[in-house]
Amino acid sequence: MDEKRDYTDIRGVCYISKEPKYEYIQLPSHQECLDDKEKYIYLFDDFYDNNDPISANGLCQPVDSRYLIQNPPCDYLDEKEMDANSNLPFTRELHPYYAKMGKVKCLETIKFSIMTHHGCWGECNFCAIGVHQGRTIRTRTEGNILEEAKEFNKYKDYKGIISDVGGPTANMYGYECGKKLKKGTCDDIRCVDAERLCKVMHVDHGRNINLLRKVREVEGVRKAFVASGVRYDLITADKKHGYSYLKEMVQHHISGQMKVAPEHTQQHVLELMGKPGKETLVDFKKMYDRLNKEEGKNQFLTYYLIAAHPGCEEKDMHELKRFTTDELKMNPEQAQVFTPTPGTYSAVMYYTEMDPKTRKKIFVEKDTKRKEKQKKIVVEKDCFKTGFAS
C-alpha cells in the first residue's frame, strides 16, 4: 500500500469496490438482510462455508451504492511455519505501554503456558474460534514445543510450573481428517455435532500422550498442567488411546479440577448449541471418577454451563439443575449468560429467532432480568442436598 500497488488480489483482504466481482459468490445485500431475516441466514451460511483456504470462494455483497468484497482466506501455516512463528523473540512481558499502568494479574496465568496448535473443529454454535482460527488443526512439532519448555529456565520468576500445555481444545493436538486436509472443510457435514462424531475423523490421543510425557521430562519442569478445555466426547470416542490419555491427565496434568464444557443437558438445546448429548458426559464422568479413585486423588470436574441460549427456557434450566444435582452430584458455582458473538450461528439464532437449519421459529430470551433468572435457577444453592462437590 505504501508503494501504491494493487492489493485487491491478496488473500484474506476485504475491501470496498464501486463494481461487483461476479466470479465471487453474490450475497444478499445489506438492505435485504435488514428487510428479511431469513436472507441473513443465507448470507451467514455462505460466509461460514467459505472460511477454509482450500475450498473457499470469494464473497461479494451490495452495501448501499457500493460492494463489499471479501477475498478467500490466506493459507494456513504449515508445521514448519508454526514452529518458526513460535521461535520469534517473544518477551512474555506486558507491552511497555501497559506496564506503566501497573501489574496485570492474568499475565501470571499465561506467561509460562505453551500453545501446541491452532484451530478447532468442535464447531460449538456459540463459539467464534472456528471462524477466526479455522476448523483445521495446525500443530507445532514436539521438538519445538520442548524447546519452548526449556527456554522457561532463563526466566528468574519461572518456578518450574507450566500453567497450560494446550490450545483452543487441548486434546485435538496431533491428528486431523485426511479428507479435510486435501479438500477443505465439508459444507454439508460437521466433524462432530449433537449426535455423533464423523466416521472419517479418526480421533487419536497417542501423539498427545507422548508429548505430555516428554514435556514432564524437560529439565526444570516440576509440573505441567493442561488448563485448556478438553472435549470429553473425543476421549470416549477414542477406543485405542482415550482411556490412557485421561489416565495420563489424572496422574500428572490436572490442578485439582478438570475443565469440561457440557453447557447444557436438554437435547433440543444441545442440538442448537452443536454440543454432544448428556449420555456422553455421564460415561466420561464415570471413567474420570474411577481413575481418580484408582490413583487415590480427590480431583473434581468443573463444568461450563450456559443460561439463556437461543431455544432455552426456564423449564430447561430447572431440568439442567435437576441433572447436575441428581446425576453429577454437584451444585454449580457459576454459569454464563449467553452473549451473541459475531461470527457464530448462535448469534444468527439470537437475531433471527429461527433455527438456521430448519428455518423454524425458536424461543429466544432477550429480557435481561429473565436471562439472569435462568442463570440463578442453576447456580442457586440447594439447601436440602449436602455432600456435593462444587
N, C-alpha and C positions, 0 to 999 in steps of 0.2 A: 504493500500500500504506500510505503514511503517512496518507492520508485515509480508510483503511478501505473503499475502494471495491473492487468485484469485479474481479479481474484475470484470471479464468479464461477470458475470451474474447479475450485478447491473443495475436496470432500469435507463434509462437516460444517460448511458455511451456509448461513441463511442470509438472504438479502432482499431488499425491496426493488421491484422492477416495474417499469411502465408497461412492459409487454409480458404476456403469459409464456410459459415454457411448455409447449404442447406435448413434448416427449415424456414429461413427468405426469404423475397421477394428478388429475384435476379434482380438487377437494370442493365440497360445498363452500360457498362464500361465507364470509364473516356474518353478513346480514342474514343469510339463510339460516345459519346456526342460531342466531338470535330469535328469528321468527318461528323456527321449528326445531324443538329439542331433539327429535329423532335424527335430524340431519347431523347434529353434533356427534351422535353415536357413530354414524357412518364415517365422519371425519376422524374420530379418535381411532376407530378400527384401522383405517389406512395409516394413520400416524404410528400406531403401535406395531403394526405388521411390517413397517419399513424402517426398523431401527437396527437391523443386522447388516453389517457392511458387506457380507457375501451376497445377500439376496435382495437388499433394499433398492427401491426405485426412488427417484426424487419426488417432491411434493410441490404443488402449486395451488395457492388459494387466493381468490379475489378478495381484496380488502378495500372497500370504497372504490376509488378510481385506479387503484394500483394492484400489484400482485406480490404476495409473499412467496418467495422461492426457497425451498429447503433442499439442499443437495443431499445425496446419500451420505451416511456417516463415514468418518475416516476409519481406516483399517485398525483392527485390534493390534495391540503389541504382542509379538510372539515371545517365547520363553526367554530368548537372549535379550530382547528389548526390555522385558520385565526386570531382568537382572540388572541391566545397565541403568535403568531408571532408579532402582533401589541403591545402586552404588554411588549415586550423586551425593555430594558432601552435605547432607542434612545436619543441622546443628542440634536438633532435638531441644531447642530452647524457644522461648517466646520471641516473636518478632520484636525488634528493638522499639518499635512504635508503641506496642502494648506493654512491654517490660517496664516502661516508665510509670505505668499506672498501678503497678504492684503485681503480686503473685496471682496466678490463675490456678485454682485448686485442681481442676480437671487435668491439667498437664501431667500431674503426678501419676494419674491412672493410665496414661498412654505413652509417656516418654520412653519407657522400656518395653514396648509392645512390638510385635512383628506381624506385618501384613503378609500373608502367604499367597494370596491370589486376588484377582479382580472378578467381578461378575457374580450373578446368582440367577438360577433358573427355577427358583421356588415359585415365582410369579404370584405372590400374595397380592390380591387386588388393591390393597390399601398402601402398598409399598412402591416407591418410585425407583428402587435400585435397578430393576430390570430395564428401565429406560436410560438412566444416567450412567450405569456401569455396564449394562448389557446382560444378555441371558446366556452368554457363553463363558465358561471358566477359563481364565488365563493364569497359569501358575508360574511361580518362581521355582528355580531348581533348588533341590535340597542343599547343595553346596553353598549357594548364595545366601540362603536363609541362615545356615550355620555360621557363615562369616559375619553376618549381622549380629548374631548372638555373641560371638567372640568380641566384636567391637565394643559391646557394652562395658567390658572391663576397663576401658580407657576413661570412663567417667567416674569421678570421685563419689558421686551420690548413688552409684549403682550398688545395690546390696545383694545381688545375685538372684533377684526376683524378676522374672519376665511376666508382665501382667497379662499378656494375651499372645497366643500363637493362633491366628485365625484370619477371618475375612468376613464379608457380608453374611455368609453362612459357613461356620468353621469346618464342617465335615463335607464340604464339596471340593476340598483340595485334592488334586491329583487324578481326576478322571473326568471324562466328558463323553457325549454321544458322538460316535464316529460320523453318523449321518449329518449331524448338525455342523460338525467341523468342515465337511465338504460342501454342503448345500445351504447352510444357514439355518436359522430357526424356522420351525414349521408355523404356518398361518392357521391351520385347522385343528391342531392338537397341541396340548401343553406337555412339558416333560413330567409334570405332576399336578394333580388337581384334587378336588374333594373326594374323588372316588378311587383313583389309582395312580401308580407310577407307570409311565410309558415303558412298554416291554423292550424298547430299543435302548433305553438308558440303563446300563448295567452298573449299578452302584457298587463301588469297591473302596473300602476304607483301608486297604492294605498299604498303599503308599503313605497315607496319613499316619498310620501307626508307626511305620519305620521312621518318619520324620520326627515325630514326638520323642521316640526313643533316642534318636541322635541328638536332639536338642538338649535332652537331660544329661547327655554325656559331655556336653561342651564345658570346658574349664570355666569355673566361676559361677556356673548356674546352680543355684540351690533349689529353685522351684520354678517351673514353667507352667503357668495356668492357661486354660482355654476359657476366656471370658466372653468371646463372641457367641452369638446364638448358635444352637445346634438343632438341626432338623431330626427329630426323633423318629419320624416315619422312614427316613433313609436308613437309620440304624436297624430298625425292624425289618426293612426290605432286603438288607444285605445279609443273606444267609451264610456267606462264607466268612466275612470279617466283622460284621456288625457287633456281635457279642464281644469279640476280642477288643474292638475299638472302645466300646463302653467300659469294659473292664479296665483298659488302659487309663481311661479318663478317671474312673472312680479311684483307682490306685494312686494316680500321680498328678492329675491336672485339674482338679476341682477345688476351689477355695471355699469349701463349706456348703456351697449350693451351686446347682447347675441350672442354667437358664434355658427354658424351652418356651415355645410360643404357640399354645393351642388356640388362643384368642377367644374361643367360644366353644360350646358343646352342642348347640342346636343345629341339626343338619342343614336346614334351609338357610341359616345364617352363615354356616361354614361354606356352603356352596357359593354364596355371594362373595365371601371373603377369598375363595380359592384355597381353602385350608383342608387338610385331611380330616376324616371322621374321628369321633371321640374313641372308637374302639381301639384305634392305633395308639392313642395316648394311654389307655388302660393297660395294653400289652407292654408298652415301654416302661411304664411305672413299675409294673411287676418285676421286670428284668432289672431295673435300676435298684429297687428296694432289695431284691435278692442278692445282687452283687455287693451292695453296701453291708448287708448282714454278713455275708461270707468274709468280707475284708475287715469286719469289726469297726466300720466307720459310721458316723452319725451325720450323714450329709443329706441335704434336702434338695427338692426341686423348686425352682422359682418359676412361676407361671405368668407370662404376659397375657393380659386379658383386655378386651376392647368392649366398651359400652357404646350404645347408640350408633353402631354401624348401620348403614342402609339395610333395611329388611328386619332390623332388630326392634322388638317391642319390649315393654316392661315385663310381660309374662315370660319372655325368653330369658331375661336377666334373672328372674326368680328361678327358672329351671337351671340356669348356669350355677346359681348359688346352691341349689339342692345338690347338683352333681359334685361340686367342689367339696361340699360338706360330707355327703354320703359315700362318694366313690374315691375322691382324692384325700379325704380325711384331713382337710385343712380349711382355714378361714383366710381368704385372700386379703393381703395387706393393701394392695393397690390395684387399680385398673385405670386404663387410659380411655378418656372420652375421644371418640373418633374425630379426627380432623381431616377434611378433604385435602389431599395433597396433589398438586399439579402433576400430570403425567401418570395418573392411576385410574383404573376402571372404577374404583370406589368413589372417586371424585365425580366421575361421569354419572354414577348412580345418584349421588347426592344432588347434583344439578338437575338431572332429567327426571328423577323419581321413577326410573324404569330399570328393569333388568336388561343389561346390554345384550345378553344372548337371546332372550325371548321377546324383548320389547314390551313386556307386560309391566303394568304399574306395580310398584312396590312401596311399602310404607317407609318413609324417611323422617326421622325425628329431627326437627330443626329448632325447636324451642330450647334455649339454653338451660332453663331450670329443669325441664323434663329430661334433658341429657344428663344433668348432674344427678337426677333422681335414679336413672338407670345405673349409674356408677355406684351410687350409695347402696343400692339393693345388694350388690355383690360384695362390697367391702364392709358392710355393716357387721359388727361382731354378733355372733350367735351365743347368747348368754347361757343356753341350755346344753351346749356341747363343750366338752373340755378335752384336753389332751391332744389337740391337733397341732400340727406343725404350721407355723405362719409362713 
